[in-house]
Amino acid sequence: MSLVPPPPTAAAAPADDPGVPRLRTWRGVYGFVLACFAVMVGLLAWFTHAFAP
């Protein structure tokens, strides 16, 4: 007799759930990260143009 519980089933944790609040899919997470990256690059370009001598 074993006291070790059986491993969780695949239905217990769906593979498409990233576990991030407000972002329900990995596609949403990737889109958010890409959008943040684009905003940062845009801001860096704008700051360079605005404050360069």
Predicted model as a PDB file, atoms N, CA, C, CB and O in Angstrom, pLDDT in the B-factor column:
MODEL        1                                                                  
ATOM      1  N   MET A   1       0.854  -1.174   0.000  1.00 61.00           N  
ATOM      2  CA  MET A   1       0.000   0.000   0.000  1.00 61.00           C  
ATOM      3  C   MET A   1       0.903   1.242   0.000  1.00 61.00           C  
ATOM      4  CB  MET A   1      -0.973  -0.005   1.236  1.00 61.00           C  
ATOM      5  O   MET A   1       1.802   1.371   0.831  1.00 61.00           O  
ATOM      6  N   SER A   2       0.646   2.147  -0.944  1.00 69.00           N  
ATOM      7  CA  SER A   2       1.454   3.353  -1.074  1.00 69.00           C  
ATOM      8  C   SER A   2       0.672   4.566  -0.587  1.00 69.00           C  
ATOM      9  CB  SER A   2       1.902   3.552  -2.531  1.00 69.00           C  
ATOM     10  O   SER A   2      -0.529   4.675  -0.836  1.00 69.00           O  
ATOM     11  N   LEU A   3       1.344   5.472   0.103  1.00 81.00           N  
ATOM     12  CA  LEU A   3       0.696   6.680   0.604  1.00 81.00           C  
ATOM     13  C   LEU A   3       0.952   7.883  -0.297  1.00 81.00           C  
ATOM     14  CB  LEU A   3       1.175   6.981   2.011  1.00 81.00           C  
ATOM     15  O   LEU A   3       0.546   8.999   0.026  1.00 81.00           O  
ATOM     16  N   VAL A   4       1.620   7.663  -1.422  1.00 83.00           N  
ATOM     17  CA  VAL A   4       1.920   8.747  -2.352  1.00 83.00           C  
ATOM     18  C   VAL A   4       0.695   8.992  -3.218  1.00 83.00           C  
ATOM     19  CB  VAL A   4       3.167   8.416  -3.229  1.00 83.00           C  
ATOM     20  O   VAL A   4       0.171   8.052  -3.816  1.00 83.00           O  
ATOM     21  N   PRO A   5       0.219  10.250  -3.300  1.00 79.00           N  
ATOM     22  CA  PRO A   5      -0.962  10.522  -4.126  1.00 79.00           C  
ATOM     23  C   PRO A   5      -0.621  10.397  -5.612  1.00 79.00           C  
ATOM     24  CB  PRO A   5      -1.522  11.930  -3.823  1.00 79.00           C  
ATOM     25  O   PRO A   5       0.532  10.588  -6.000  1.00 79.00           O  
ATOM     26  N   PRO A   6      -1.596  10.086  -6.428  1.00 72.00           N  
ATOM     27  CA  PRO A   6      -1.342   9.980  -7.864  1.00 72.00           C  
ATOM     28  C   PRO A   6      -1.037  11.355  -8.451  1.00 72.00           C  
ATOM     29  CB  PRO A   6      -2.550   9.346  -8.585  1.00 72.00           C  
ATOM     30  O   PRO A   6      -1.472  12.366  -7.899  1.00 72.00           O  
ATOM     31  N   PRO A   7      -0.295  11.414  -9.561  1.00 71.00           N  
ATOM     32  CA  PRO A   7       0.018  12.708 -10.172  1.00 71.00           C  
ATOM     33  C   PRO A   7      -1.251  13.375 -10.699  1.00 71.00           C  
ATOM     34  CB  PRO A   7       1.042  12.535 -11.313  1.00 71.00           C  
ATOM     35  O   PRO A   7      -2.209  12.687 -11.051  1.00 71.00           O  
ATOM     36  N   PRO A   8      -1.266  14.711 -10.757  1.00 66.00           N  
ATOM     37  CA  PRO A   8      -2.460  15.406 -11.264  1.00 66.00           C  
ATOM     38  C   PRO A   8      -2.675  15.075 -12.739  1.00 66.00           C  
ATOM     39  CB  PRO A   8      -2.327  16.942 -11.072  1.00 66.00           C  
ATOM     40  O   PRO A   8      -1.729  14.813 -13.482  1.00 66.00           O  
ATOM     41  N   THR A   9      -3.908  15.093 -13.129  1.00 66.00           N  
ATOM     42  CA  THR A   9      -4.244  14.791 -14.516  1.00 66.00           C  
ATOM     43  C   THR A   9      -4.026  16.013 -15.384  1.00 66.00           C  
ATOM     44  CB  THR A   9      -5.692  14.306 -14.634  1.00 66.00           C  
ATOM     45  O   THR A   9      -3.853  17.120 -14.874  1.00 66.00           O  
ATOM     46  N   ALA A  10      -4.032  15.819 -16.674  1.00 56.00           N  
ATOM     47  CA  ALA A  10      -3.836  16.926 -17.614  1.00 56.00           C  
ATOM     48  C   ALA A  10      -5.000  17.910 -17.553  1.00 56.00           C  
ATOM     49  CB  ALA A  10      -3.672  16.392 -19.043  1.00 56.00           C  
ATOM     50  O   ALA A  10      -4.827  19.087 -17.866  1.00 56.00           O  
ATOM     51  N   ALA A  11      -6.174  17.448 -17.159  1.00 59.00           N  
ATOM     52  CA  ALA A  11      -7.342  18.336 -17.082  1.00 59.00           C  
ATOM     53  C   ALA A  11      -7.237  19.314 -15.911  1.00 59.00           C  
ATOM     54  CB  ALA A  11      -8.623  17.511 -16.952  1.00 59.00           C  
ATOM     55  O   ALA A  11      -7.905  20.348 -15.911  1.00 59.00           O  
ATOM     56  N   ALA A  12      -6.411  18.999 -14.920  1.00 56.00           N  
ATOM     57  CA  ALA A  12      -6.304  19.861 -13.752  1.00 56.00           C  
ATOM     58  C   ALA A  12      -5.604  21.175 -14.075  1.00 56.00           C  
ATOM     59  CB  ALA A  12      -5.564  19.143 -12.644  1.00 56.00           C  
ATOM     60  O   ALA A  12      -5.948  22.208 -13.500  1.00 56.00           O  
ATOM     61  N   ALA A  13      -4.632  21.159 -14.980  1.00 57.00           N  
ATOM     62  CA  ALA A  13      -3.897  22.366 -15.348  1.00 57.00           C  
ATOM     63  C   ALA A  13      -3.770  22.429 -16.865  1.00 57.00           C  
ATOM     64  CB  ALA A  13      -2.494  22.394 -14.675  1.00 57.00           C  
ATOM     65  O   ALA A  13      -2.896  21.777 -17.436  1.00 57.00           O  
ATOM     66  N   PRO A  14      -4.628  23.204 -17.528  1.00 63.00           N  
ATOM     67  CA  PRO A  14      -4.550  23.279 -18.988  1.00 63.00           C  
ATOM     68  C   PRO A  14      -3.221  23.880 -19.439  1.00 63.00           C  
ATOM     69  CB  PRO A  14      -5.715  24.107 -19.542  1.00 63.00           C  
ATOM     70  O   PRO A  14      -2.687  24.783 -18.796  1.00 63.00           O  
ATOM     71  N   ALA A  15      -2.699  23.372 -20.544  1.00 68.00           N  
ATOM     72  CA  ALA A  15      -1.398  23.826 -21.046  1.00 68.00           C  
ATOM     73  C   ALA A  15      -1.458  25.240 -21.597  1.00 68.00           C  
ATOM     74  CB  ALA A  15      -0.894  22.884 -22.121  1.00 68.00           C  
ATOM     75  O   ALA A  15      -0.425  25.900 -21.710  1.00 68.00           O  
ATOM     76  N   ASP A  16      -2.648  25.716 -21.941  1.00 76.00           N  
ATOM     77  CA  ASP A  16      -2.777  27.037 -22.551  1.00 76.00           C  
ATOM     78  C   ASP A  16      -3.002  28.139 -21.515  1.00 76.00           C  
ATOM     79  CB  ASP A  16      -3.918  27.033 -23.546  1.00 76.00           C  
ATOM     80  O   ASP A  16      -3.214  29.294 -21.884  1.00 76.00           O  
ATOM     81  N   ASP A  17      -2.958  27.803 -20.240  1.00 86.00           N  
ATOM     82  CA  ASP A  17      -3.194  28.786 -19.179  1.00 86.00           C  
ATOM     83  C   ASP A  17      -1.851  29.285 -18.647  1.00 86.00           C  
ATOM     84  CB  ASP A  17      -4.049  28.170 -18.026  1.00 86.00           C  
ATOM     85  O   ASP A  17      -1.135  28.522 -17.999  1.00 86.00           O  
ATOM     86  N   PRO A  18      -1.487  30.563 -18.906  1.00 88.00           N  
ATOM     87  CA  PRO A  18      -0.193  31.053 -18.439  1.00 88.00           C  
ATOM     88  C   PRO A  18      -0.163  31.377 -16.949  1.00 88.00           C  
ATOM     89  CB  PRO A  18       0.189  32.270 -19.215  1.00 88.00           C  
ATOM     90  O   PRO A  18       0.917  31.511 -16.374  1.00 88.00           O  
ATOM     91  N   GLY A  19      -1.322  31.506 -16.317  1.00 87.00           N  
ATOM     92  CA  GLY A  19      -1.350  31.819 -14.895  1.00 87.00           C  
ATOM     93  C   GLY A  19      -1.083  33.284 -14.599  1.00 87.00           C  
ATOM     94  O   GLY A  19      -0.647  33.625 -13.500  1.00 87.00           O  
ATOM     95  N   VAL A  20      -1.340  34.149 -15.563  1.00 86.00           N  
ATOM     96  CA  VAL A  20      -1.109  35.582 -15.408  1.00 86.00           C  
ATOM     97  C   VAL A  20      -2.470  36.268 -15.323  1.00 86.00           C  
ATOM     98  CB  VAL A  20      -0.252  36.159 -16.595  1.00 86.00           C  
ATOM     99  O   VAL A  20      -3.330  36.024 -16.170  1.00 86.00           O  
ATOM    100  N   PRO A  21      -2.685  37.122 -14.319  1.00 88.00           N  
ATOM    101  CA  PRO A  21      -3.973  37.807 -14.238  1.00 88.00           C  
ATOM    102  C   PRO A  21      -4.234  38.671 -15.471  1.00 88.00           C  
ATOM    103  CB  PRO A  21      -4.031  38.666 -12.981  1.00 88.00           C  
ATOM    104  O   PRO A  21      -3.315  39.305 -15.988  1.00 88.00           O  
ATOM    105  N   ARG A  22      -5.448  38.699 -15.930  1.00 88.00           N  
ATOM    106  CA  ARG A  22      -5.935  39.505 -17.054  1.00 88.00           C  
ATOM    107  C   ARG A  22      -5.425  39.061 -18.419  1.00 88.00           C  
ATOM    108  CB  ARG A  22      -5.556  40.925 -16.842  1.00 88.00           C  
ATOM    109  O   ARG A  22      -5.919  39.551 -19.435  1.00 88.00           O  
ATOM    110  N   LEU A  23      -4.473  38.168 -18.479  1.00 89.00           N  
ATOM    111  CA  LEU A  23      -3.991  37.635 -19.747  1.00 89.00           C  
ATOM    112  C   LEU A  23      -4.259  36.134 -19.724  1.00 89.00           C  
ATOM    113  CB  LEU A  23      -2.456  37.951 -19.976  1.00 89.00           C  
ATOM    114  O   LEU A  23      -3.572  35.381 -19.034  1.00 89.00           O  
ATOM    115  N   ARG A  24      -5.256  35.711 -20.477  1.00 88.00           N  
ATOM    116  CA  ARG A  24      -5.737  34.332 -20.345  1.00 88.00           C  
ATOM    117  C   ARG A  24      -5.045  33.341 -21.261  1.00 88.00           C  
ATOM    118  CB  ARG A  24      -7.197  34.287 -20.607  1.00 88.00           C  
ATOM    119  O   ARG A  24      -5.197  32.133 -21.079  1.00 88.00           O  
ATOM    120  N   THR A  25      -4.283  33.821 -22.251  1.00 91.00           N  
ATOM    121  CA  THR A  25      -3.591  32.915 -23.157  1.00 91.00           C  
ATOM    122  C   THR A  25      -2.138  33.345 -23.310  1.00 91.00           C  
ATOM    123  CB  THR A  25      -4.291  32.874 -24.530  1.00 91.00           C  
ATOM    124  O   THR A  25      -1.775  34.479 -22.998  1.00 91.00           O  
ATOM    125  N   TRP A  26      -1.310  32.418 -23.797  1.00 92.00           N  
ATOM    126  CA  TRP A  26       0.082  32.756 -24.061  1.00 92.00           C  
ATOM    127  C   TRP A  26       0.178  33.771 -25.188  1.00 92.00           C  
ATOM    128  CB  TRP A  26       0.886  31.501 -24.405  1.00 92.00           C  
ATOM    129  O   TRP A  26       1.087  34.601 -25.205  1.00 92.00           O  
ATOM    130  N   ARG A  27      -0.751  33.708 -26.122  1.00 93.00           N  
ATOM    131  CA  ARG A  27      -0.753  34.687 -27.210  1.00 93.00           C  
ATOM    132  C   ARG A  27      -0.959  36.098 -26.663  1.00 93.00           C  
ATOM    133  CB  ARG A  27      -1.848  34.349 -28.239  1.00 93.00           C  
ATOM    134  O   ARG A  27      -0.344  37.046 -27.150  1.00 93.00           O  
ATOM    135  N   GLY A  28      -1.812  36.240 -25.665  1.00 93.00           N  
ATOM    136  CA  GLY A  28      -2.017  37.530 -25.017  1.00 93.00           C  
ATOM    137  C   GLY A  28      -0.777  38.011 -24.279  1.00 93.00           C  
ATOM    138  O   GLY A  28      -0.454  39.198 -24.302  1.00 93.00           O  
ATOM    139  N   VAL A  29      -0.081  37.081 -23.621  1.00 94.00           N  
ATOM    140  CA  VAL A  29       1.152  37.432 -22.911  1.00 94.00           C  
ATOM    141  C   VAL A  29       2.195  37.920 -23.909  1.00 94.00           C  
ATOM    142  CB  VAL A  29       1.695  36.218 -22.104  1.00 94.00           C  
ATOM    143  O   VAL A  29       2.829  38.953 -23.694  1.00 94.00           O  
ATOM    144  N   TYR A  30       2.376  37.169 -25.015  1.00 96.00           N  
ATOM    145  CA  TYR A  30       3.360  37.561 -26.031  1.00 96.00           C  
ATOM    146  C   TYR A  30       3.001  38.904 -26.660  1.00 96.00           C  
ATOM    147  CB  TYR A  30       3.461  36.485 -27.121  1.00 96.00           C  
ATOM    148  O   TYR A  30       3.883  39.723 -26.915  1.00 96.00           O  
ATOM    149  N   GLY A  31       1.721  39.135 -26.909  1.00 96.00           N  
ATOM    150  CA  GLY A  31       1.291  40.415 -27.470  1.00 96.00           C  
ATOM    151  C   GLY A  31       1.569  41.564 -26.525  1.00 96.00           C  
ATOM    152  O   GLY A  31       2.013  42.629 -26.955  1.00 96.00           O  
ATOM    153  N   PHE A  32       1.315  41.363 -25.248  1.00 96.00           N  
ATOM    154  CA  PHE A  32       1.576  42.399 -24.254  1.00 96.00           C  
ATOM    155  C   PHE A  32       3.063  42.726 -24.172  1.00 96.00           C  
ATOM    156  CB  PHE A  32       1.060  41.962 -22.885  1.00 96.00           C  
ATOM    157  O   PHE A  32       3.446  43.895 -24.127  1.00 96.00           O  
ATOM    158  N   VAL A  33       3.895  41.693 -24.154  1.00 97.00           N  
ATOM    159  CA  VAL A  33       5.346  41.905 -24.087  1.00 97.00           C  
ATOM    160  C   VAL A  33       5.831  42.621 -25.348  1.00 97.00           C  
ATOM    161  CB  VAL A  33       6.091  40.552 -23.913  1.00 97.00           C  
ATOM    162  O   VAL A  33       6.646  43.540 -25.263  1.00 97.00           O  
ATOM    163  N   LEU A  34       5.343  42.211 -26.502  1.00 98.00           N  
ATOM    164  CA  LEU A  34       5.733  42.863 -27.753  1.00 98.00           C  
ATOM    165  C   LEU A  34       5.293  44.325 -27.779  1.00 98.00           C  
ATOM    166  CB  LEU A  34       5.135  42.116 -28.950  1.00 98.00           C  
ATOM    167  O   LEU A  34       6.049  45.189 -28.223  1.00 98.00           O  
ATOM    168  N   ALA A  35       4.090  44.607 -27.311  1.00 98.00           N  
ATOM    169  CA  ALA A  35       3.606  45.992 -27.260  1.00 98.00           C  
ATOM    170  C   ALA A  35       4.454  46.837 -26.303  1.00 98.00           C  
ATOM    171  CB  ALA A  35       2.125  46.026 -26.825  1.00 98.00           C  
ATOM    172  O   ALA A  35       4.787  47.979 -26.619  1.00 98.00           O  
ATOM    173  N   CYS A  36       4.803  46.288 -25.148  1.00 98.00           N  
ATOM    174  CA  CYS A  36       5.662  47.021 -24.203  1.00 98.00           C  
ATOM    175  C   CYS A  36       7.027  47.290 -24.815  1.00 98.00           C  
ATOM    176  CB  CYS A  36       5.821  46.234 -22.888  1.00 98.00           C  
ATOM    177  O   CYS A  36       7.578  48.379 -24.651  1.00 98.00           O  
ATOM    178  N   PHE A  37       7.576  46.310 -25.516  1.00 98.00           N  
ATOM    179  CA  PHE A  37       8.867  46.497 -26.171  1.00 98.00           C  
ATOM    180  C   PHE A  37       8.790  47.601 -27.221  1.00 98.00           C  
ATOM    181  CB  PHE A  37       9.336  45.186 -26.814  1.00 98.00           C  
ATOM    182  O   PHE A  37       9.681  48.446 -27.303  1.00 98.00           O  
ATOM    183  N   ALA A  38       7.727  47.594 -28.022  1.00 98.00           N  
ATOM    184  CA  ALA A  38       7.565  48.616 -29.064  1.00 98.00           C  
ATOM    185  C   ALA A  38       7.432  50.008 -28.444  1.00 98.00           C  
ATOM    186  CB  ALA A  38       6.331  48.304 -29.940  1.00 98.00           C  
ATOM    187  O   ALA A  38       7.989  50.972 -28.969  1.00 98.00           O  
ATOM    188  N   VAL A  39       6.707  50.121 -27.346  1.00 98.00           N  
ATOM    189  CA  VAL A  39       6.559  51.409 -26.671  1.00 98.00           C  
ATOM    190  C   VAL A  39       7.909  51.886 -26.130  1.00 98.00           C  
ATOM    191  CB  VAL A  39       5.525  51.306 -25.524  1.00 98.00           C  
ATOM    192  O   VAL A  39       8.240  53.065 -26.250  1.00 98.00           O  
ATOM    193  N   MET A  40       8.680  50.989 -25.542  1.00 98.00           N  
ATOM    194  CA  MET A  40       9.995  51.373 -25.013  1.00 98.00           C  
ATOM    195  C   MET A  40      10.932  51.827 -26.134  1.00 98.00           C  
ATOM    196  CB  MET A  40      10.625  50.198 -24.245  1.00 98.00           C  
ATOM    197  O   MET A  40      11.638  52.824 -25.979  1.00 98.00           O  
ATOM    198  N   VAL A  41      10.948  51.117 -27.247  1.00 98.00           N  
ATOM    199  CA  VAL A  41      11.791  51.511 -28.374  1.00 98.00           C  
ATOM    200  C   VAL A  41      11.344  52.864 -28.916  1.00 98.00           C  
ATOM    201  CB  VAL A  41      11.747  50.444 -29.488  1.00 98.00           C  
ATOM    202  O   VAL A  41      12.178  53.709 -29.239  1.00 98.00           O  
ATOM    203  N   GLY A  42      10.043  53.072 -29.016  1.00 98.00           N  
ATOM    204  CA  GLY A  42       9.519  54.360 -29.466  1.00 98.00           C  
ATOM    205  C   GLY A  42       9.901  55.491 -28.528  1.00 98.00           C  
ATOM    206  O   GLY A  42      10.291  56.568 -28.980  1.00 98.00           O  
ATOM    207  N   LEU A  43       9.793  55.260 -27.235  1.00 97.00           N  
ATOM    208  CA  LEU A  43      10.174  56.285 -26.262  1.00 97.00           C  
ATOM    209  C   LEU A  43      11.667  56.585 -26.319  1.00 97.00           C  
ATOM    210  CB  LEU A  43       9.787  55.845 -24.853  1.00 97.00           C  
ATOM    211  O   LEU A  43      12.069  57.745 -26.238  1.00 97.00           O  
ATOM    212  N   LEU A  44      12.483  55.558 -26.457  1.00 97.00           N  
ATOM    213  CA  LEU A  44      13.925  55.791 -26.567  1.00 97.00           C  
ATOM    214  C   LEU A  44      14.259  56.606 -27.818  1.00 97.00           C  
ATOM    215  CB  LEU A  44      14.680  54.454 -26.593  1.00 97.00           C  
ATOM    216  O   LEU A  44      15.111  57.493 -27.773  1.00 97.00           O  
ATOM    217  N   ALA A  45      13.603  56.311 -28.909  1.00 97.00           N  
ATOM    218  CA  ALA A  45      13.844  57.062 -30.139  1.00 97.00           C  
ATOM    219  C   ALA A  45      13.385  58.514 -29.965  1.00 97.00           C  
ATOM    220  CB  ALA A  45      13.111  56.400 -31.337  1.00 97.00           C  
ATOM    221  O   ALA A  45      14.072  59.443 -30.388  1.00 97.00           O  
ATOM    222  N   TRP A  46      12.234  58.697 -29.348  1.00 97.00           N  
ATOM    223  CA  TRP A  46      11.720  60.044 -29.151  1.00 97.00           C  
ATOM    224  C   TRP A  46      12.625  60.839 -28.194  1.00 97.00           C  
ATOM    225  CB  TRP A  46      10.280  59.989 -28.608  1.00 97.00           C  
ATOM    226  O   TRP A  46      12.937  61.999 -28.462  1.00 97.00           O  
ATOM    227  N   PHE A  47      13.044  60.221 -27.088  1.00 96.00           N  
ATOM    228  CA  PHE A  47      13.941  60.895 -26.145  1.00 96.00           C  
ATOM    229  C   PHE A  47      15.267  61.267 -26.814  1.00 96.00           C  
ATOM    230  CB  PHE A  47      14.200  59.998 -24.920  1.00 96.00           C  
ATOM    231  O   PHE A  47      15.810  62.345 -26.571  1.00 96.00           O  
ATOM    232  N   THR A  48      15.777  60.380 -27.647  1.00 96.00           N  
ATOM    233  CA  THR A  48      17.024  60.674 -28.362  1.00 96.00           C  
ATOM    234  C   THR A  48      16.831  61.873 -29.269  1.00 96.00           C  
ATOM    235  CB  THR A  48      17.492  59.453 -29.183  1.00 96.00           C  
ATOM    236  O   THR A  48      17.692  62.751 -29.329  1.00 96.00           O  
ATOM    237  N   HIS A  49      15.722  61.918 -29.968  1.00 95.00           N  
ATOM    238  CA  HIS A  49      15.452  63.054 -30.876  1.00 95.00           C  
ATOM    239  C   HIS A  49      15.198  64.340 -30.093  1.00 95.00           C  
ATOM    240  CB  HIS A  49      14.236  62.746 -31.781  1.00 95.00           C  
ATOM    241  O   HIS A  49      15.663  65.409 -30.488  1.00 95.00           O  
ATOM    242  N   ALA A  50      14.463  64.240 -28.989  1.00 95.00           N  
ATOM    243  CA  ALA A  50      14.069  65.429 -28.239  1.00 95.00           C  
ATOM    244  C   ALA A  50      15.215  66.037 -27.432  1.00 95.00           C  
ATOM    245  CB  ALA A  50      12.932  65.090 -27.317  1.00 95.00           C  
ATOM    246  O   ALA A  50      15.289  67.257 -27.289  1.00 95.00           O  
ATOM    247  N   PHE A  51      16.105  65.201 -26.903  1.00 93.00           N  
ATOM    248  CA  PHE A  51      17.117  65.703 -25.986  1.00 93.00           C  
ATOM    249  C   PHE A  51      18.542  65.640 -26.547  1.00 93.00           C  
ATOM    250  CB  PHE A  51      17.052  64.929 -24.707  1.00 93.00           C  
ATOM    251  O   PHE A  51      19.495  65.947 -25.830  1.00 93.00           O  
ATOM    252  N   ALA A  52      18.702  65.254 -27.795  1.00 90.00           N  
ATOM    253  CA  ALA A  52      20.058  65.213 -28.382  1.00 90.00           C  
ATOM    254  C   ALA A  52      20.482  66.654 -28.716  1.00 90.00           C  
ATOM    255  CB  ALA A  52      20.098  64.292 -29.683  1.00 90.00           C  
ATOM    256  O   ALA A  52      19.658  67.467 -29.135  1.00 90.00           O  
ATOM    257  N   PRO A  53      21.751  66.953 -28.528  1.00 81.00           N  
ATOM    258  CA  PRO A  53      22.210  68.311 -28.818  1.00 81.00           C  
ATOM    259  C   PRO A  53      22.283  68.584 -30.312  1.00 81.00           C  
ATOM    260  CB  PRO A  53      23.568  68.547 -28.190  1.00 81.00           C  
ATOM    261  O   PRO A  53      22.652  69.684 -30.722  1.00 81.00           O  
TER     262      PRO A  53                                                      
ENDMDL                                                                          
END                                                                             
